[in-house]
Amino acid sequence: MYGAASARGKLMATYKCTFDGCAEPNPGMIGCGWTLNNESFSCSPGGGTNNEAEYYALINLFVALLDRAQSGDFVEISGDSDLIISQINGEYAVKSWNLQPLWKRANAHLLQLRERGCAVSLCWHSREENELADAASKRAIGIDPEKEKASRVAAPGYGTLSEAAKLAGCSAVIVGRVLDNLDYRDDGKPTQKAWDEGLVSEHFPNSWTTLLDEGLAYRTGG
C-alpha cells in the first residue's frame, strides 16, 4: 500500500500489520500468525506459552518488515495482546524471565526499523479485529479456526477475561492486575477465593463472570 510522495519524490509505503499467537494447551505447542496488508503468514517455533507465541509472532513480523520497509515508510502494527503491546511501548515492565529475551529481540528489531527512518506505531485492538492473524496462528498448529470457533461453549453469564473486561470498558491486562491484587488470581489462574465467591464458572475454569466489572467495583469501593 502506497501513500504520498516524499520531498525527494519517493513514494512512501504504508504497512498495516497484525500479529497473534496461541498455545494448545497453555503452555504447549505454539502457533504464530501475522499479516502484512492483509497477506497472512504463520509458523510454529515449538513449545511455549500464549505470551511467548505472541512475541514470536511479533518478532517474525518485524523480520518481514525489515525485508520490505524503507526510510520514510509508515508501519502500523496492531494486536489483541495488551500485555505485549504495552511492554513493547515501554508502558509495562517485562517481569517474566521467559519473556525478557523475546522482548529484547523484538525491541532490537523495532529500533532497527526506526533507525532506518520508518515511522512505526503499535496499538491494541480487539480480538474481533485480529481474526486474520488469529486464524493463521491456529492453522500453524493444525487447528481449523472455523471449527474451533464453532466449538466454543460458553457458560451462561460467563465469558473470557477479555470479554468480561470489554464489558467493564477496559483491557484484560488491567482487569487481570486488579484480580491479582485482590488475590483472585495467582500465576494467571483463579484462586480458591475466586471459586468461593463465584467469579469463575464451576464447569468452565477459564470463564469469568461477565459481571466482573460490577463485582470488582464493589470490592474496591468503586
Backbone as CSV, one residue per row, in Angstrom:
resi,resn,N_x,N_y,N_z,CA_x,CA_y,CA_z,C_x,C_y,C_z
1,MET,0.856,-1.186,0.000,0.000,0.000,0.000,0.892,1.237,0.000
2,TYR,0.608,2.139,-0.906,1.455,3.320,-1.039,0.683,4.584,-0.732
3,GLY,1.401,5.572,-0.188,0.778,6.830,0.180,1.383,7.977,-0.605
4,ALA,1.571,9.113,0.061,2.077,10.315,-0.590,3.569,10.195,-0.881
5,ALA,4.029,11.020,-1.818,5.446,11.044,-2.149,6.180,11.959,-1.186
6,SER,7.429,11.619,-0.888,8.248,12.452,-0.008,8.789,13.638,-0.792
7,ALA,9.521,14.505,-0.084,10.088,15.680,-0.728,11.072,15.291,-1.821
8,ARG,11.693,14.108,-1.692,12.659,13.661,-2.692,11.979,12.888,-3.834
9,GLY,10.668,12.772,-3.781,9.954,12.115,-4.862,9.701,10.635,-4.661
10,LYS,10.228,10.030,-3.564,9.999,8.611,-3.296,8.566,8.390,-2.839
11,LEU,7.933,7.374,-3.407,6.581,7.045,-2.998,6.642,6.253,-1.700
12,MET,6.116,6.814,-0.632,6.204,6.181,0.685,5.116,5.123,0.847
13,ALA,5.503,3.993,1.402,4.567,2.887,1.600,3.994,2.920,3.007
14,THR,2.794,2.393,3.142,2.171,2.212,4.452,1.890,0.727,4.646
15,TYR,2.420,0.167,5.713,2.212,-1.242,6.022,1.271,-1.355,7.214
16,LYS,0.112,-1.935,6.981,-0.844,-2.190,8.062,-0.700,-3.656,8.460
17,CYS,-0.321,-3.877,9.706,0.062,-5.223,10.148,-0.686,-5.640,11.415
18,THR,-0.865,-6.938,11.559,-1.403,-7.503,12.794,-0.579,-8.723,13.174
19,PHE,-0.687,-9.139,14.427,0.009,-10.353,14.872,-0.792,-11.036,15.968
20,ASP,-0.584,-12.338,16.109,-1.268,-13.091,17.166,-0.515,-14.391,17.416
21,GLY,-0.731,-14.952,18.592,-0.107,-16.219,18.941,-1.041,-17.055,19.787
22,CYS,-0.861,-18.368,19.760,-1.693,-19.258,20.573,-0.857,-20.434,21.049
23,ALA,-1.313,-21.077,22.108,-0.670,-22.277,22.633,-1.750,-23.300,22.922
24,GLU,-1.519,-24.542,22.538,-2.502,-25.600,22.755,-1.814,-26.845,23.273
25,PRO,-2.007,-27.173,24.595,-2.644,-26.332,25.628,-1.704,-25.177,25.991
26,ASN,-1.981,-24.484,27.080,-1.129,-23.373,27.505,-0.474,-23.697,28.852
27,PRO,0.840,-23.957,28.902,1.780,-23.997,27.779,1.630,-25.281,26.966
28,GLY,2.135,-25.226,25.736,2.057,-26.362,24.832,2.635,-25.979,23.491
29,MET,2.209,-26.657,22.421,2.664,-26.316,21.087,2.144,-24.932,20.717
30,ILE,3.027,-24.078,20.234,2.611,-22.699,19.949,2.552,-22.418,18.452
31,GLY,1.577,-21.594,18.092,1.417,-21.152,16.716,1.493,-19.639,16.657
32,CYS,2.107,-19.134,15.594,2.273,-17.690,15.423,1.679,-17.268,14.083
33,GLY,0.947,-16.160,14.088,0.384,-15.635,12.860,0.598,-14.138,12.772
34,TRP,0.846,-13.656,11.562,0.993,-12.214,11.358,0.536,-11.868,9.949
35,THR,0.143,-10.615,9.767,-0.323,-10.167,8.457,0.404,-8.891,8.041
36,LEU,0.597,-8.765,6.743,1.158,-7.563,6.133,0.187,-7.130,5.049
37,ASN,-0.532,-6.038,5.293,-1.535,-5.561,4.337,-2.459,-6.696,3.890
38,ASN,-2.999,-7.426,4.889,-3.987,-8.491,4.704,-3.426,-9.776,4.101
39,GLU,-2.115,-9.865,3.909,-1.488,-11.123,3.492,-1.035,-11.852,4.755
40,SER,-1.478,-13.105,4.916,-1.240,-13.848,6.157,-0.001,-14.736,6.071
41,PHE,0.683,-14.862,7.220,1.855,-15.720,7.345,1.766,-16.439,8.689
42,SER,2.438,-17.569,8.803,2.384,-18.298,10.072,3.588,-19.212,10.225
43,CYS,3.823,-19.645,11.462,4.867,-20.622,11.760,4.595,-21.209,13.130
44,SER,5.260,-22.312,13.419,5.189,-22.926,14.751,6.607,-23.189,15.226
45,PRO,7.127,-22.312,16.104,8.522,-22.436,16.549,8.766,-23.499,17.623
46,GLY,7.731,-24.229,18.034,7.929,-25.265,19.049,6.959,-25.128,20.203
47,GLY,7.459,-25.302,21.424,6.601,-25.244,22.600,6.769,-23.947,23.361
48,GLY,5.750,-23.618,24.171,5.820,-22.403,24.972,4.454,-21.977,25.454
49,THR,4.348,-20.730,25.875,3.102,-20.192,26.403,2.432,-19.284,25.367
50,ASN,1.211,-18.867,25.677,0.498,-17.931,24.807,1.300,-16.648,24.608
51,ASN,1.829,-16.109,25.694,2.566,-14.853,25.593,3.863,-15.008,24.799
52,GLU,4.522,-16.147,24.945,5.709,-16.401,24.133,5.336,-16.481,22.658
53,ALA,4.197,-17.105,22.367,3.725,-17.199,20.981,3.462,-15.815,20.399
54,GLU,2.879,-14.939,21.201,2.616,-13.568,20.749,3.930,-12.866,20.391
55,TYR,4.936,-13.031,21.245,6.227,-12.392,20.977,6.894,-12.958,19.724
56,TYR,6.846,-14.281,19.557,7.436,-14.884,18.367,6.744,-14.377,17.107
57,ALA,5.424,-14.214,17.177,4.683,-13.685,16.026,5.142,-12.267,15.706
58,LEU,5.291,-11.428,16.733,5.723,-10.049,16.535,7.149,-9.995,15.992
59,ILE,8.022,-10.859,16.499,9.409,-10.903,16.013,9.436,-11.273,14.533
60,ASN,8.663,-12.279,14.144,8.602,-12.678,12.732,8.048,-11.556,11.863
61,LEU,7.083,-10.825,12.391,6.535,-9.689,11.660,7.611,-8.622,11.458
62,PHE,8.374,-8.326,12.502,9.449,-7.336,12.389,10.482,-7.768,11.341
63,VAL,10.834,-9.057,11.331,11.808,-9.567,10.363,11.290,-9.362,8.936
64,ALA,10.004,-9.652,8.726,9.397,-9.463,7.408,9.416,-7.989,7.009
65,LEU,9.159,-7.110,7.969,9.154,-5.674,7.687,10.559,-5.171,7.357
66,LEU,11.567,-5.728,8.016,12.943,-5.313,7.748,13.371,-5.675,6.326
67,ASP,12.714,-6.679,5.734,12.994,-7.051,4.350,12.299,-6.135,3.351
68,ARG,11.290,-5.369,3.815,10.476,-4.598,2.884,10.499,-3.089,3.129
69,ALA,10.354,-2.685,4.361,10.165,-1.264,4.664,11.444,-0.453,4.435
70,GLN,11.259,0.753,3.909,12.369,1.649,3.628,12.180,2.972,4.377
71,SER,13.191,3.804,4.340,13.128,5.097,5.003,11.926,5.904,4.515
72,GLY,11.177,6.457,5.460,10.008,7.255,5.131,8.711,6.471,5.103
73,ASP,8.803,5.143,5.176,7.586,4.322,5.154,6.881,4.371,6.511
74,PHE,5.584,4.111,6.477,4.771,4.073,7.690,4.424,2.628,8.020
75,VAL,4.581,2.250,9.270,4.269,0.891,9.721,3.291,0.984,10.882
76,GLU,2.102,0.433,10.692,1.065,0.444,11.723,0.811,-0.995,12.160
77,ILE,1.192,-1.307,13.393,1.063,-2.676,13.921,-0.004,-2.713,15.002
78,SER,-0.917,-3.684,14.879,-1.979,-3.846,15.874,-2.014,-5.296,16.344
79,GLY,-2.380,-5.488,17.599,-2.528,-6.824,18.156,-3.531,-6.798,19.283
80,ASP,-4.034,-7.977,19.655,-5.045,-8.020,20.717,-4.450,-8.382,22.078
81,SER,-3.112,-8.413,22.162,-2.455,-8.654,23.445,-2.019,-7.321,24.039
82,ASP,-2.798,-6.819,24.968,-2.470,-5.539,25.603,-1.143,-5.630,26.339
83,LEU,-0.850,-6.817,26.891,0.409,-7.003,27.624,1.599,-6.785,26.703
84,ILE,1.628,-7.464,25.559,2.775,-7.383,24.653,2.911,-5.969,24.081
85,ILE,1.796,-5.395,23.643,1.823,-4.040,23.095,2.357,-3.060,24.132
86,SER,1.858,-3.169,25.369,2.275,-2.245,26.430,3.736,-2.427,26.803
87,GLN,4.222,-3.671,26.788,5.632,-3.908,27.097,6.537,-3.341,26.006
88,ILE,6.177,-3.537,24.754,6.983,-3.012,23.647,6.962,-1.480,23.645
89,ASN,5.835,-0.907,24.019,5.727,0.559,24.071,6.348,1.152,25.328
90,GLY,6.877,0.299,26.206,7.555,0.783,27.406,6.628,1.178,28.536
91,GLU,5.350,0.773,28.447,4.380,1.149,29.480,4.370,0.155,30.640
92,TYR,4.711,-1.110,30.369,4.768,-2.138,31.407,6.163,-2.745,31.435
93,ALA,6.626,-3.088,32.627,7.907,-3.779,32.765,7.748,-5.240,32.339
94,VAL,8.845,-5.833,31.879,8.834,-7.248,31.497,9.410,-8.034,32.672
95,LYS,8.544,-8.594,33.492,8.982,-9.259,34.712,9.204,-10.762,34.532
96,SER,8.511,-11.376,33.577,8.625,-12.828,33.371,9.956,-13.159,32.702
97,TRP,10.724,-14.044,33.330,12.059,-14.366,32.826,12.005,-14.932,31.410
98,ASN,10.934,-15.690,31.085,10.855,-16.315,29.763,10.522,-15.315,28.660
99,LEU,9.973,-14.157,29.027,9.626,-13.148,28.031,10.736,-12.119,27.815
100,GLN,11.632,-12.002,28.773,12.666,-10.961,28.687,13.544,-11.075,27.437
101,PRO,14.069,-12.283,27.089,14.886,-12.357,25.867,14.081,-12.106,24.601
102,LEU,12.797,-12.475,24.606,11.949,-12.232,23.441,11.660,-10.741,23.295
103,TRP,11.434,-10.072,24.422,11.233,-8.617,24.399,12.472,-7.924,23.834
104,LYS,13.656,-8.373,24.240,14.902,-7.762,23.762,15.038,-7.923,22.249
105,ARG,14.692,-9.116,21.734,14.786,-9.353,20.289,13.796,-8.473,19.537
106,ALA,12.560,-8.443,20.031,11.534,-7.637,19.367,11.901,-6.158,19.407
107,ASN,12.368,-5.705,20.550,12.720,-4.300,20.701,13.906,-3.918,19.813
108,ALA,14.853,-4.842,19.639,16.007,-4.580,18.776,15.562,-4.403,17.321
109,HIS,14.619,-5.246,16.875,14.093,-5.128,15.510,13.324,-3.813,15.333
110,LEU,12.562,-3.455,16.345,11.809,-2.197,16.289,12.768,-1.016,16.165
111,LEU,13.853,-1.059,16.937,14.855,0.005,16.889,15.496,0.088,15.503
112,GLN,15.752,-1.078,14.881,16.322,-1.101,13.536,15.404,-0.395,12.536
113,LEU,14.118,-0.685,12.620,13.160,-0.055,11.710,13.137,1.459,11.889
114,ARG,13.135,1.890,13.143,13.082,3.328,13.410,14.377,4.020,13.016
115,GLU,15.521,3.361,13.223,16.792,3.940,12.815,16.891,4.033,11.295
116,ARG,16.173,3.145,10.610,16.136,3.176,9.151,15.319,4.364,8.642
117,GLY,14.502,4.933,9.524,13.681,6.066,9.131,12.220,5.739,8.936
118,CYS,11.811,4.563,9.402,10.404,4.174,9.312,9.639,4.742,10.508
119,ALA,8.423,5.187,10.263,7.546,5.644,11.347,6.715,4.454,11.799
120,VAL,7.031,3.916,12.973,6.394,2.685,13.451,5.509,2.979,14.658
121,SER,4.274,2.485,14.621,3.366,2.612,15.765,2.814,1.248,16.117
122,LEU,2.598,1.009,17.395,1.985,-0.232,17.870,0.804,0.122,18.745
123,CYS,-0.340,-0.482,18.480,-1.527,-0.209,19.290,-2.366,-1.468,19.453
124,TRP,-3.149,-1.471,20.509,-4.042,-2.589,20.804,-5.332,-2.449,20.003
125,HIS,-5.874,-3.596,19.564,-7.230,-3.613,19.036,-7.911,-4.893,19.501
126,SER,-9.197,-4.998,19.278,-9.986,-6.094,19.838,-9.694,-7.420,19.135
127,ARG,-10.084,-8.485,19.788,-9.917,-9.824,19.223,-10.646,-9.962,17.895
128,GLU,-11.816,-9.313,17.811,-12.604,-9.385,16.582,-11.865,-8.744,15.406
129,GLU,-11.034,-7.751,15.690,-10.271,-7.076,14.636,-8.982,-7.809,14.301
130,ASN,-8.717,-8.898,15.021,-7.456,-9.621,14.849,-7.659,-11.000,14.223
131,GLU,-8.776,-11.187,13.545,-9.165,-12.518,13.092,-8.185,-13.138,12.105
132,LEU,-7.624,-12.365,11.192,-6.710,-12.930,10.192,-5.455,-13.508,10.845
133,ALA,-4.840,-12.743,11.743,-3.633,-13.224,12.419,-3.971,-14.374,13.362
134,ASP,-5.122,-14.292,14.022,-5.559,-15.346,14.933,-5.740,-16.659,14.179
135,ALA,-6.414,-16.596,13.035,-6.649,-17.797,12.235,-5.337,-18.388,11.741
136,ALA,-4.402,-17.528,11.331,-3.099,-18.004,10.860,-2.336,-18.713,11.969
137,SER,-2.393,-18.171,13.180,-1.679,-18.791,14.304,-2.246,-20.168,14.625
138,LYS,-3.542,-20.326,14.529,-4.174,-21.620,14.820,-3.863,-22.648,13.735
139,ARG,-3.900,-22.204,12.475,-3.585,-23.139,11.384,-2.143,-23.644,11.482
140,ALA,-1.260,-22.831,12.068,0.151,-23.218,12.199,0.326,-24.468,13.054
141,ILE,-0.610,-24.725,13.960,-0.521,-25.926,14.805,-1.666,-26.897,14.512
142,GLY,-2.221,-26.788,13.306,-3.203,-27.767,12.849,-4.607,-27.600,13.370
143,ILE,-4.949,-26.417,13.872,-6.301,-26.155,14.354,-7.086,-25.436,13.271
144,ASP,-8.258,-25.966,12.942,-9.144,-25.299,11.992,-9.819,-24.147,12.731
145,PRO,-9.529,-22.896,12.379,-10.069,-21.765,13.149,-11.591,-21.693,13.134
146,GLU,-12.217,-22.104,12.037,-13.680,-22.056,11.967,-14.307,-23.111,12.871
147,LYS,-13.747,-24.317,12.872,-14.266,-25.385,13.739,-14.020,-25.038,15.203
148,GLU,-12.841,-24.458,15.489,-12.522,-24.084,16.871,-13.484,-23.032,17.372
149,LYS,-13.804,-22.076,16.512,-14.725,-21.007,16.891,-16.119,-21.557,17.145
150,ALA,-16.545,-22.496,16.290,-17.879,-23.072,16.415,-17.995,-23.989,17.634
151,SER,-16.851,-24.534,18.080,-16.894,-25.497,19.185,-16.851,-24.839,20.562
152,ARG,-16.629,-23.528,20.612,-16.581,-22.854,21.905,-17.934,-22.918,22.590
153,VAL,-17.926,-23.320,23.832,-19.163,-23.396,24.604,-19.064,-22.418,25.759
154,ALA,-19.978,-21.529,25.830,-19.948,-20.526,26.897,-20.871,-20.920,28.041
155,ALA,-20.441,-20.671,29.248,-21.303,-20.875,30.396,-22.187,-19.643,30.534
156,PRO,-23.491,-19.808,30.753,-24.384,-18.646,30.876,-23.882,-17.666,31.932
157,GLY,-23.756,-16.398,31.543,-23.300,-15.382,32.481,-21.802,-15.301,32.636
158,TYR,-21.065,-16.122,31.872,-19.616,-16.134,31.970,-18.992,-15.975,30.584
159,GLY,-17.741,-15.558,30.551,-17.020,-15.415,29.298,-15.530,-15.361,29.573
160,THR,-14.759,-15.118,28.534,-13.317,-14.997,28.719,-13.007,-13.718,29.495
161,LEU,-11.789,-13.631,30.002,-11.388,-12.429,30.734,-11.466,-11.213,29.814
162,SER,-11.131,-11.394,28.552,-11.202,-10.286,27.589,-12.637,-9.815,27.399
163,GLU,-13.574,-10.776,27.345,-14.981,-10.421,27.178,-15.511,-9.698,28.413
164,ALA,-15.112,-10.190,29.585,-15.534,-9.530,30.820,-14.951,-8.122,30.897
165,ALA,-13.675,-7.986,30.475,-13.022,-6.679,30.505,-13.678,-5.715,29.521
166,LYS,-14.095,-6.254,28.384,-14.738,-5.405,27.378,-16.002,-4.769,27.948
167,LEU,-16.771,-5.552,28.700,-17.983,-5.031,29.327,-17.642,-4.012,30.406
168,ALA,-16.461,-4.196,30.999,-16.032,-3.259,32.041,-15.442,-1.985,31.446
169,GLY,-15.234,-1.987,30.120,-14.717,-0.801,29.447,-13.224,-0.599,29.614
170,CYS,-12.478,-1.696,29.811,-11.031,-1.584,29.942,-10.379,-2.826,29.347
171,SER,-9.063,-2.910,29.424,-8.351,-4.048,28.847,-8.300,-5.217,29.821
172,ALA,-8.054,-6.405,29.274,-7.939,-7.605,30.099,-6.741,-7.524,31.036
173,VAL,-5.684,-6.828,30.613,-4.493,-6.690,31.455,-4.828,-5.917,32.726
174,ILE,-5.607,-4.846,32.583,-5.986,-4.042,33.746,-6.846,-4.866,34.702
175,VAL,-7.850,-5.584,34.139,-8.693,-6.437,34.982,-7.838,-7.507,35.651
176,GLY,-6.897,-8.081,34.890,-6.027,-9.109,35.456,-5.205,-8.597,36.620
177,ARG,-4.722,-7.364,36.505,-3.934,-6.778,37.596,-4.781,-6.588,38.849
178,VAL,-6.031,-6.159,38.640,-6.930,-5.992,39.789,-7.190,-7.340,40.440
179,LEU,-7.436,-8.358,39.624,-7.673,-9.701,40.157,-6.464,-10.194,40.947
180,ASP,-5.272,-9.940,40.418,-4.049,-10.357,41.124,-3.916,-9.628,42.466
181,ASN,-4.173,-8.327,42.448,-4.032,-7.522,43.674,-5.034,-7.924,44.750
182,LEU,-6.210,-8.417,44.305,-7.246,-8.818,45.259,-7.188,-10.312,45.581
183,ASP,-6.113,-10.967,45.139,-5.900,-12.400,45.407,-6.960,-13.292,44.771
184,TYR,-7.513,-12.859,43.626,-8.444,-13.708,42.887,-7.728,-14.519,41.810
185,ARG,-6.477,-14.182,41.565,-5.700,-14.870,40.563,-4.281,-15.046,41.045
186,ASP,-3.668,-16.173,40.712,-2.276,-16.422,41.066,-1.622,-17.130,39.879
187,ASP,-0.550,-16.513,39.342,0.135,-17.061,38.168,-0.834,-17.265,36.999
188,GLY,-1.781,-16.341,36.859,-2.723,-16.386,35.750,-3.896,-17.312,35.937
189,LYS,-3.962,-17.984,37.085,-5.043,-18.947,37.318,-5.923,-18.498,38.486
190,PRO,-7.229,-18.828,38.445,-8.127,-18.444,39.537,-7.699,-19.084,40.855
191,THR,-7.796,-18.327,41.929,-7.503,-18.864,43.260,-8.763,-19.474,43.863
192,GLN,-8.589,-20.148,45.002,-9.749,-20.715,45.687,-10.729,-19.617,46.088
193,LYS,-10.205,-18.448,46.401,-11.055,-17.311,46.763,-11.971,-16.931,45.608
194,ALA,-11.444,-16.958,44.380,-12.262,-16.646,43.197,-13.359,-17.683,43.002
195,TRP,-13.011,-18.941,43.220,-14.014,-20.005,43.100,-15.092,-19.829,44.167
196,ASP,-14.645,-19.581,45.399,-15.588,-19.484,46.516,-16.582,-18.341,46.320
197,GLU,-16.142,-17.249,45.689,-17.010,-16.085,45.523,-17.738,-16.063,44.183
198,GLY,-17.609,-17.157,43.420,-18.379,-17.282,42.193,-17.912,-16.431,41.033
199,LEU,-16.646,-15.996,41.052,-16.139,-15.194,39.946,-15.774,-16.046,38.733
200,VAL,-15.626,-17.349,38.968,-15.245,-18.258,37.886,-16.317,-19.330,37.740
201,SER,-16.593,-19.698,36.472,-17.586,-20.733,36.216,-17.136,-22.071,36.789
202,GLU,-18.049,-22.778,37.427,-17.739,-24.075,38.033,-17.310,-25.088,36.984
203,HIS,-17.907,-25.027,35.812,-17.642,-26.014,34.767,-16.677,-25.511,33.699
204,PHE,-16.434,-24.211,33.678,-15.536,-23.633,32.685,-14.506,-22.771,33.408
205,PRO,-13.404,-23.386,33.881,-12.451,-22.682,34.734,-11.781,-21.467,34.107
206,ASN,-11.826,-21.327,32.779,-11.239,-20.144,32.151,-12.277,-19.077,31.846
207,SER,-13.491,-19.278,32.352,-14.566,-18.314,32.108,-14.859,-17.529,33.381
208,TRP,-14.734,-16.217,33.287,-15.007,-15.328,34.404,-16.386,-14.722,34.236
209,THR,-17.015,-14.381,35.343,-18.340,-13.797,35.264,-18.323,-12.512,34.452
210,THR,-19.311,-12.346,33.606,-19.393,-11.131,32.798,-19.855,-9.946,33.632
211,LEU,-20.164,-10.182,34.910,-20.473,-9.107,35.847,-19.234,-8.741,36.668
212,LEU,-18.084,-9.135,36.141,-16.828,-8.910,36.851,-16.616,-7.441,37.180
213,ASP,-17.012,-6.565,36.255,-16.805,-5.133,36.488,-17.579,-4.649,37.708
214,GLU,-18.836,-5.127,37.850,-19.641,-4.726,38.999,-19.072,-5.300,40.292
215,GLY,-18.661,-6.581,40.229,-18.124,-7.226,41.422,-16.847,-6.582,41.900
216,LEU,-15.958,-6.250,40.977,-14.693,-5.625,41.363,-14.908,-4.213,41.850
217,ALA,-15.852,-3.507,41.250,-16.151,-2.155,41.698,-16.648,-2.183,43.143
218,TYR,-17.467,-3.189,43.444,-17.984,-3.342,44.812,-16.847,-3.645,45.779
219,ARG,-15.934,-4.542,45.353,-14.868,-4.969,46.249,-13.806,-3.895,46.439
220,THR,-13.658,-3.003,45.458,-12.632,-1.949,45.572,-13.214,-0.609,45.969
221,GLY,-14.520,-0.583,46.222,-15.156,0.655,46.638,-15.437,1.598,45.505
222,GLY,-15.377,1.069,44.250,-15.593,1.924,43.072,-17.055,2.175,42.817
